[in-house]
Amino acid sequence: MNIGVLALQGDVREHLSALAESDVLARPIRRPEELADVDGLVIPGGESTAISNLAVTFGLLDPIRKRIADGMPVYGSCAGMIMLATTVLDGRPDQESFQGIDMTVRRNAFGRQVDSFEASVEIEDIAGGEFHAVFIRAPWVEEVGADVRVLGRVADGAAAGRIVAVRQGNLLATAFHPELTGDLRVHRYFVEMVRQAAPAR
C-alpha cells in the first residue's frame, strides 16, 4: 500500500514518519500525477488557509475532491480536519476545502498559539485507553451531518464535550496532532481503513 501525505505546508515529516512506523510506504504528494499512485492520503496540520491556497496553486484541489468522491480514504489532523469540512467558520471568505466530511468546523476554536494545550481524549473504535492529545491552534466540530460518526470528545476541562474526532465513510479527522506524540494508534487505524478500501480500487 502507498499512502501519501499532502506536502504543501505543515508537519509533513512527522506524518511520513508515523506512517513508516505503521509499516506502509509513505510519500509526499505535491502534484496531481503523484496523487494518482496512492491508496490513501493524509492532510497534515499547519495553516489551513495556506494549504487551501497552495492546493489551488498546485492544481490539487479538484483532483483531491474527485479522489475523495471516488472513495479514497483520507485522514486530516488539525488543519487537515478543516480542509475536509464542508463548512468552515472563521475562515477567509475565499478559503477552499476538499468538501469531504459533512460537518461545520470552527478555525482556531480553542484560541491562539499561546492557548495550545494537551488533554485526554478517548477515541471510539480505537483500543488502548485515552489519547494524550496535543491541540495547537486547533479547530473543533460544531455540527455534523447524519452520516458522520463522532469518535471523540474532549474529556474534561474548559473544552469538555467538544467534538475533536469524526469519521464519515473512508474519511477520518482529528482536531489534535497524534503525529507529535509517538502514539501510533490513530495512524494504524487509518492504515487499516486504507487496507480495507484498497480492494475496491
Salt bridges, closest charged atoms under 4 A:
ASP11 OD2 - HIS177 ND1 3.33
GLU34 OE2 - ARG31 NH1 3.76
ASP39 OD1 - ARG201 NH1 2.90
GLU47 OE2 - ARG107 NH2 2.77
GLU47 OE1 - ARG137 NH2 3.39
ASP62 OD1 - ARG65 NH1 3.82
ASP70 OD2 - LYS66 NZ 2.88
ASP90 OD2 - ARG106 NH1 2.86
ASP94 OD2 - ARG92 NH2 2.95
GLU96 OE1 - ARG65 NH2 3.01
GLU118 OE1 - HIS132 NE2 2.35
GLU124 OE2 - ARG149 NH2 3.07
ASP125 OD2 - ARG149 NH1 2.96
GLU142 OE2 - ARG106 NE 2.58
GLU179 OE1 - HIS15 NE2 3.32
GLU179 OE2 - HIS177 ND1 2.69
ASP183 OD2 - ARG185 NH2 2.79
GLU192 OE1 - ARG195 NH1 3.17
